[in-house]
Amino acid sequence: MAISADYLGSKSGSVDLDEAVFGDSFHEPLVHRAVMAELNARRRGTASTLSRGEVAMTGAKAWRQKGTGRARVGALSAPQRTGGGIAFGPKPRSYTVKVNRKERRRALRAALSLHAERGSLGALDASAFDAPATKQAAETLSGFGKGRALVVLVEGEENAALSFRNIDGVHVLRAGDVGVADVIGAARLVASPDAFEVLAKVAAAPAKREVTA
């Protein structure tokens, strides 16, 4: 069964898609792992707190050990005191989690195939935008489902990108920058024919090497 994406807007016809990429089965654990790795990689990891040894505070005891009738007390920088250090607080760290290249490609194929199965793939004629036109872009998306839309374009299709980027609920990305989290997090996926080719190339499984005796 051939897989295709119908053109949106005034242009009729459809774009044929690679069945090996857009007709793959969905692998939920693998997609989840790839999405979490991508979202973690986007975290800056710069959160930091001061421990009791780093707080700018005197190290002297609040009062003497004995003779006051009060409980003994140590430094004012202890975590349980106001203004003291933070116990087990965050420190700068990297949240990067490695995902193998084959796993990432497989997860991207699964996410793209899910859109193909749901019928939420749409083709876009980027050449129809001679200049940035947000109204034209909104009319193109009208009638094509609801929810967050991901518009994927390639270099040279800037007019279309400028047309869609100001629409609420629409995220525009270059085909080479699209990740699994972007695809799976969108309710609608719209791309130009060239962008579909780039996505298919990025997500395609590597060719098997022939072993010679």
DRENRONU-756667 format. One line per 4 residues: their letters; for each residue x, y, z of N, C-alpha, C. Coordinates in Angstrom, 1 decimal. Example, Ala and Ser with C-alpha at 12.3 -4.5 7.8 and 13.67 -1.06 7.14 Angstrom:
REM DRENRONU-756667
as	13.2,-5.7,7.8,12.3,-4.5,7.8,13.2,-3.3,7.8  12.8,-2.2,7.1,13.7,-1.1,7.1,12.9,0.0,7.9
END
This chain:
REM DRENRONU-756667
mais	0.8,-1.2,0.0,0.0,0.0,0.0,0.9,1.3,0.0  0.7,2.1,-1.0,1.5,3.3,-1.1,1.1,4.3,-0.1  2.1,5.0,0.4,1.9,6.1,1.5,2.1,7.4,0.8  1.2,8.3,1.0,1.3,9.7,0.4,0.8,10.7,1.4
adyl	1.1,12.0,1.1,0.6,13.1,1.8,-0.1,14.1,0.9  -1.3,14.4,1.1,-2.0,15.3,0.2,-1.6,16.7,0.4  -1.6,17.5,-0.7,-1.2,18.9,-0.7,-2.3,19.7,0.1  -1.9,20.6,0.8,-2.9,21.5,1.5,-3.0,22.8,0.7
gsks	-4.1,23.5,0.9,-4.4,24.7,0.2,-5.0,24.5,-1.2  -4.6,25.3,-2.1,-5.3,25.3,-3.4,-4.7,24.2,-4.4  -3.5,23.8,-4.1,-2.8,22.8,-5.0,-3.4,21.4,-4.7  -3.7,20.8,-5.8,-4.2,19.4,-5.7,-3.1,18.4,-5.9
gsvd	-3.4,17.1,-5.6,-2.4,16.1,-5.8,-1.8,15.7,-4.4  -0.8,14.9,-4.5,-0.2,14.3,-3.3,1.3,14.1,-3.5  2.0,13.9,-2.4,3.5,13.5,-2.5,3.6,12.1,-2.0  4.3,11.3,-2.8,4.5,9.9,-2.5,5.7,9.9,-1.4
ldea	5.5,9.0,-0.4,6.4,8.9,0.7,7.1,7.6,0.7  8.3,7.5,1.3,9.0,6.3,1.4,8.3,5.3,2.4  7.9,4.2,1.9,7.1,3.3,2.8,8.0,2.7,3.9  9.3,2.6,3.6,10.2,2.0,4.6,10.4,3.0,5.8
vfgd	10.1,4.3,5.6,10.3,5.3,6.6,8.9,5.6,7.2  7.9,5.8,6.4,6.6,6.2,6.9,5.6,5.1,7.1  6.1,3.9,6.9,5.2,2.7,7.1,5.7,1.7,8.1  6.6,2.2,9.0,7.2,1.4,10.0,6.2,1.2,11.2
sfhe	6.5,0.2,12.0,5.6,0.0,13.1,6.0,0.9,14.3  5.1,1.1,15.2,5.4,2.0,16.3,6.1,1.3,17.5  7.1,1.8,18.0,7.9,1.2,19.1,7.9,2.2,20.3  6.9,2.0,21.2,6.7,3.0,22.2,7.9,3.2,23.2
plvh	8.5,2.1,23.7,9.7,2.3,24.6,10.8,3.0,23.9  11.1,2.7,22.7,12.2,3.3,22.0,11.9,4.8,21.7  10.7,5.1,21.3,10.3,6.5,21.1,10.4,7.3,22.4  10.0,6.7,23.5,10.0,7.3,24.8,11.5,7.6,25.2
ravm	12.3,6.6,25.0,13.8,6.8,25.4,14.4,7.9,24.5  14.1,8.0,23.2,14.6,9.0,22.3,14.1,10.4,22.7  12.8,10.5,23.0,12.2,11.8,23.4,12.8,12.3,24.7  13.0,11.4,25.7,13.5,11.9,26.9,15.0,12.3,26.8
aeln	15.7,11.6,25.9,17.1,12.0,25.7,17.2,13.4,25.0  16.3,13.6,24.1,16.3,14.9,23.4,15.9,16.1,24.3  14.9,15.8,25.1,14.5,16.9,26.1,15.5,17.1,27.1  16.2,16.1,27.6,17.2,16.2,28.6,18.4,17.0,28.0
arrr	18.7,16.8,26.7,19.8,17.5,26.1,19.6,19.0,25.9  18.3,19.3,25.9,17.9,20.8,25.8,18.0,21.5,27.1  18.2,20.8,28.2,18.3,21.4,29.5,19.7,22.0,29.7  19.7,23.2,30.2,21.0,23.9,30.4,21.8,23.3,31.5
gtas	21.2,22.8,32.5,21.9,22.2,33.6,22.8,23.2,34.4  22.3,24.4,34.6,23.1,25.5,35.3,22.5,25.8,36.7  21.5,25.1,37.1,20.9,25.3,38.4,22.0,25.0,39.5  22.1,25.9,40.4,23.2,25.7,41.5,22.7,26.4,42.8
tlsr	23.0,25.7,43.9,22.7,26.3,45.2,24.0,26.2,46.1  24.0,27.0,47.2,25.1,27.0,48.1,25.0,26.0,49.2  26.0,25.2,49.4,26.0,24.3,50.5,26.4,25.1,51.8  26.4,24.4,53.0,26.7,25.1,54.2,28.1,25.6,54.2
geva	29.0,25.0,53.5,30.4,25.4,53.4,30.6,26.5,52.5  29.6,26.9,51.6,29.8,27.9,50.7,29.0,29.2,51.0  28.2,29.1,52.0,27.4,30.3,52.4,28.4,31.3,53.1  28.2,32.6,52.7,29.0,33.7,53.3,28.5,34.0,54.7
mtga	28.9,33.3,55.7,28.4,33.5,57.0,29.5,33.1,58.0  29.4,33.7,59.2,30.4,33.4,60.2,30.4,31.9,60.6  31.5,31.4,60.9,31.5,30.0,61.4,31.5,29.9,62.9  31.3,31.0,63.6,31.2,31.0,65.1,29.9,30.4,65.5
kawr	29.9,29.9,66.7,28.7,29.4,67.3,27.7,30.5,67.7  26.4,30.2,67.6,25.4,31.2,67.9,25.5,31.7,69.4  25.8,30.7,70.3,26.0,31.0,71.7,26.9,29.9,72.3  27.4,30.1,73.5,28.3,29.2,74.0,27.6,27.8,74.3
qkgt	28.4,26.8,74.4,27.9,25.4,74.5,27.0,25.2,75.8  27.5,25.7,76.9,26.8,25.5,78.2,26.5,26.8,78.9  25.6,26.7,79.9,25.3,27.7,80.8,24.2,28.7,80.4  23.6,28.5,79.2,22.5,29.4,78.8,21.2,28.8,79.0
grar	21.1,27.6,79.3,19.8,26.9,79.5,19.1,26.6,78.1  19.8,26.9,77.1,19.2,26.6,75.8,19.9,25.4,75.2  19.3,24.8,74.2,20.0,23.7,73.5,21.2,24.1,72.8  22.2,23.2,72.8,23.4,23.5,72.1,23.2,23.7,70.7
vgal	24.0,24.6,70.1,23.8,24.9,68.6,25.2,25.1,68.0  25.2,24.8,66.7,26.5,24.9,66.0,26.5,26.2,65.1  27.1,26.1,63.9,27.2,27.2,63.0,25.8,27.6,62.5  25.7,28.9,62.2,24.5,29.4,61.7,24.2,29.0,60.2
sapq	25.3,28.5,59.6,25.1,28.1,58.2,24.5,26.7,58.0  24.1,26.1,59.1,23.5,24.8,59.0,22.2,24.8,58.2  21.9,23.8,57.4,20.7,23.8,56.5,19.4,24.1,57.2  19.3,23.7,58.5,18.0,23.8,59.1,17.7,25.3,59.6
rtgg	18.7,26.2,59.5,18.5,27.5,60.0,18.3,28.5,58.8  17.5,29.5,59.1,17.2,30.5,58.1,18.5,31.2,57.6  18.7,31.2,56.3,19.9,31.8,55.7,21.0,30.8,55.6  20.8,29.6,56.0,21.9,28.6,56.0,22.0,28.0,54.6
giaf	22.9,27.0,54.5,23.1,26.4,53.2,22.0,25.4,52.8  22.0,25.0,51.6,21.0,24.0,51.1,21.6,22.6,51.2  20.8,21.7,51.8,21.2,20.3,51.8,20.8,19.6,50.6  21.7,18.9,49.9,21.4,18.1,48.7,20.7,19.0,47.6
gpkp	21.1,20.2,47.5,20.6,21.1,46.5,21.2,20.8,45.1  20.6,21.3,44.0,21.2,21.1,42.7,22.5,21.8,42.4  23.3,21.1,41.6,24.6,21.7,41.2,24.7,21.6,39.7  25.5,22.4,39.0,25.6,22.3,37.6,26.0,20.9,37.2
rsyt	25.2,20.4,36.2,25.5,19.0,35.7,25.0,18.9,34.3  25.3,17.8,33.6,24.9,17.5,32.3,23.8,16.5,32.3  22.7,16.7,31.6,21.6,15.8,31.6,21.6,14.9,30.3  22.7,15.0,29.6,22.8,14.3,28.3,22.7,12.8,28.5
vkvn	21.9,12.1,27.8,21.8,10.6,27.8,22.0,10.1,26.4  22.9,9.2,26.2,23.3,8.7,24.9,22.2,7.8,24.4  21.8,8.0,23.1,21.0,7.1,22.4,21.7,6.7,21.1  21.8,5.5,20.8,22.5,5.0,19.6,21.9,5.6,18.3
rker	22.7,5.8,17.3,22.2,6.3,16.1,21.1,5.5,15.5  21.3,4.2,15.5,20.2,3.3,14.9,18.9,3.4,15.7  19.0,3.5,17.0,17.8,3.7,17.8,17.1,5.0,17.5  17.9,6.1,17.4,17.3,7.4,17.1,16.6,7.4,15.7
rral	17.2,6.7,14.8,16.6,6.7,13.4,15.3,5.8,13.5  15.4,4.7,14.2,14.2,3.9,14.4,13.1,4.6,15.1  13.4,5.4,16.1,12.4,6.1,16.8,11.8,7.2,15.9  12.6,7.9,15.1,12.1,8.9,14.2,11.2,8.2,13.1
raal	11.5,7.1,12.6,10.6,6.4,11.7,9.3,6.0,12.3  9.4,5.6,13.6,8.1,5.2,14.3,7.3,6.5,14.5  7.9,7.6,14.8,7.1,8.8,15.0,6.5,9.3,13.7  7.2,9.2,12.6,6.7,9.6,11.3,5.6,8.7,10.8
slha	5.8,7.4,11.1,4.8,6.4,10.7,3.5,6.6,11.4  3.6,7.0,12.7,2.4,7.3,13.5,1.5,8.4,12.8  2.2,9.4,12.4,1.4,10.5,11.7,0.8,10.0,10.4  1.6,9.1,9.7,1.0,8.6,8.4,-0.2,7.7,8.7
ergs	-0.1,6.9,9.8,-1.2,6.1,10.1,-2.5,6.9,10.6  -2.2,8.0,11.2,-3.4,8.8,11.7,-3.9,9.7,10.6  -3.2,9.9,9.5,-3.6,10.8,8.5,-3.4,12.2,8.8  -2.4,12.5,9.6,-2.0,13.8,10.0,-0.8,14.4,9.3
lgal	-0.5,13.8,8.1,0.6,14.3,7.3,0.0,15.2,6.2  0.6,16.3,6.0,0.2,17.2,4.9,1.3,17.7,4.2  1.2,17.9,2.9,2.2,18.4,2.0,2.0,19.9,1.7  3.1,20.6,1.6,3.0,22.1,1.5,3.8,22.5,0.2
dasa	3.1,23.3,-0.6,3.8,23.9,-1.8,4.4,25.2,-1.4  5.7,25.1,-1.0,6.4,26.3,-0.5,6.6,27.3,-1.6  6.6,26.9,-2.9,6.8,27.9,-4.0,5.6,28.8,-4.1  4.5,28.5,-3.5,3.3,29.3,-3.6,3.4,30.6,-2.8
fdap	4.4,30.7,-1.9,4.7,31.9,-1.1,5.8,32.7,-1.7  5.3,33.7,-2.6,6.3,34.6,-3.2,6.8,35.6,-2.2  6.1,35.8,-1.1,6.5,36.7,-0.1,5.8,36.3,1.2  6.3,36.7,2.4,5.7,36.2,3.6,4.2,36.7,3.7
atkq	3.4,35.7,3.9,1.9,36.0,4.0,1.3,35.1,5.1  1.1,35.6,6.3,0.6,34.9,7.4,-0.9,34.5,7.1  -1.6,35.3,6.5,-3.0,35.0,6.2,-3.1,33.8,5.3  -2.3,33.8,4.3,-2.3,32.7,3.3,-1.9,31.4,4.0
aaet	-0.9,31.5,4.9,-0.5,30.3,5.7,-1.6,29.8,6.6  -2.3,30.7,7.2,-3.4,30.3,8.1,-4.5,29.6,7.3  -4.8,30.1,6.1,-5.8,29.5,5.3,-5.4,28.1,4.8  -4.1,28.0,4.6,-3.6,26.7,4.2,-3.8,25.6,5.2
lsgf	-3.6,26.0,6.5,-3.7,25.0,7.6,-5.2,24.8,8.0  -6.1,25.7,7.6,-7.5,25.6,8.0,-8.1,24.4,7.4  -8.8,23.7,8.2,-9.5,22.5,7.7,-8.6,21.2,7.7  -7.4,21.4,8.2,-6.5,20.2,8.3,-6.3,19.9,9.8
gkgr	-7.3,19.5,10.5,-7.2,19.0,11.9,-7.0,20.2,12.8  -6.8,19.9,14.1,-6.6,20.8,15.1,-5.4,20.4,16.0  -5.0,21.3,16.8,-3.8,21.0,17.7,-2.5,21.6,17.1  -1.5,21.3,17.9,-0.2,21.9,17.5,0.3,21.3,16.2
alvv	0.8,22.2,15.4,1.3,21.9,14.0,2.8,22.1,13.9  3.4,21.1,13.3,4.9,21.3,13.0,5.0,21.4,11.5  5.6,22.5,11.1,5.9,22.8,9.7,7.4,22.6,9.4  7.7,21.7,8.5,9.1,21.4,8.2,9.4,21.9,6.8
lveg	10.5,22.6,6.7,10.9,23.2,5.4,12.4,23.0,5.3  12.9,23.4,4.1,14.4,23.3,3.9,14.9,24.7,3.5  16.2,24.8,3.3,16.8,26.1,2.9,16.3,26.5,1.6  16.0,27.8,1.4,15.4,28.3,0.2,13.9,28.5,0.3
eena	13.3,28.0,1.4,11.9,28.2,1.5,11.6,29.1,2.7  12.4,30.2,2.7,12.2,31.2,3.9,10.9,31.9,3.9  10.4,32.2,2.7,9.1,32.9,2.6,8.0,32.1,3.3  8.0,30.8,3.0,7.0,30.0,3.7,7.2,29.9,5.2
alsf	8.5,29.8,5.6,8.8,29.8,7.0,8.4,31.0,7.7  8.6,32.2,7.1,8.2,33.5,7.7,6.7,33.6,7.8  6.0,32.9,6.8,4.5,33.0,6.8,3.9,32.2,7.9  4.5,31.1,8.3,3.9,30.2,9.3,4.4,30.5,10.7
rnid	5.5,31.1,10.9,6.1,31.2,12.2,5.3,32.1,13.2  4.5,33.0,12.7,3.7,33.8,13.6,2.3,33.3,14.0  2.0,32.1,13.5,0.7,31.6,13.8,0.7,30.8,15.1  -0.2,31.1,16.0,-0.3,30.5,17.3,-0.4,29.0,17.1
gvhv	0.4,28.2,17.9,0.3,26.8,17.8,1.0,26.1,16.7  1.8,26.9,16.0,2.6,26.4,14.8,4.1,26.6,15.1  4.8,25.5,14.9,6.3,25.5,15.1,6.9,25.2,13.8  7.9,26.0,13.4,8.5,25.9,12.1,10.0,25.4,12.4
lrag	10.4,24.4,11.7,11.8,23.9,11.8,12.3,23.5,10.4  13.7,23.6,10.4,14.3,23.0,9.2,14.4,21.5,9.3  14.3,20.9,8.1,14.2,19.4,8.1,15.4,18.7,8.8  16.6,19.3,8.7,17.7,18.7,9.4,17.7,18.9,10.9
dvgv	16.9,19.8,11.4,16.9,20.1,12.9,15.7,19.4,13.6  14.9,18.6,12.8,13.7,18.0,13.4,14.2,16.8,14.3  13.6,16.7,15.5,13.9,15.5,16.3,12.7,14.7,16.6  12.8,13.6,17.3,11.7,12.7,17.6,10.7,13.5,18.5
advi	11.2,14.2,19.4,10.3,15.0,20.3,9.4,16.0,19.6  10.0,16.6,18.6,9.2,17.6,17.8,8.1,16.9,17.0  8.4,15.7,16.4,7.5,15.0,15.6,6.3,14.4,16.5  6.7,13.8,17.5,5.7,13.1,18.4,4.9,14.1,19.2
gaar	5.4,15.3,19.4,4.7,16.3,20.2,3.7,17.1,19.3  3.7,16.9,18.0,2.8,17.6,17.1,1.6,16.8,16.8  0.5,17.5,16.7,-0.8,16.8,16.3,-0.9,16.8,14.8  -0.2,17.7,14.1,-0.2,17.8,12.6,1.2,18.0,12.2
lvas	1.6,17.3,11.1,2.9,17.5,10.5,2.8,17.9,9.1  3.3,19.1,8.7,3.2,19.6,7.4,4.6,19.8,6.9  4.9,19.4,5.7,6.3,19.6,5.1,6.2,19.7,3.6  7.2,20.4,3.1,7.4,20.5,1.7,7.9,19.2,1.1
pdaf	7.8,18.9,-0.2,8.3,17.7,-0.8,9.8,17.5,-0.5  10.6,18.6,-0.6,12.0,18.5,-0.3,12.3,18.2,1.1  11.4,18.7,2.0,11.6,18.4,3.5,11.3,17.0,3.7  10.3,16.4,3.1,10.0,15.0,3.2,11.1,14.1,2.8
evla	11.8,14.6,1.8,13.0,13.8,1.3,14.1,13.8,2.3  14.3,15.0,2.9,15.4,15.1,3.9,15.0,14.2,5.2  13.8,14.3,5.6,13.3,13.5,6.7,13.5,12.0,6.5  13.1,11.6,5.2,13.3,10.2,4.9,14.8,9.8,4.9
kvaa	15.6,10.7,4.4,17.1,10.4,4.4,17.6,10.3,5.8  17.2,11.2,6.7,17.7,11.2,8.1,17.2,9.9,8.8  16.0,9.5,8.6,15.4,8.4,9.4,15.6,7.1,8.7  16.1,7.0,7.5,16.2,5.7,6.8,17.2,4.9,7.5
apak	16.9,3.6,7.5,17.9,2.6,8.1,19.1,2.5,7.3  20.3,2.4,7.9,21.5,2.3,7.1,21.5,1.0,6.3  22.1,1.1,5.1,22.2,-0.1,4.2,23.1,-1.2,4.8  22.7,-2.4,4.7,23.4,-3.5,5.2,24.7,-3.7,4.4
revt	25.8,-4.0,5.1,27.1,-4.2,4.4,27.1,-5.6,3.9  27.6,-5.8,2.7,27.8,-7.1,2.2,29.1,-7.7,2.7  29.0,-8.9,3.2,30.2,-9.6,3.8,30.8,-10.5,2.7  32.0,-10.2,2.3,32.7,-11.0,1.3,33.7,-12.0,2.0
a	33.7,-13.1,1.4,34.6,-14.1,2.0,36.0,-13.8,1.6
END
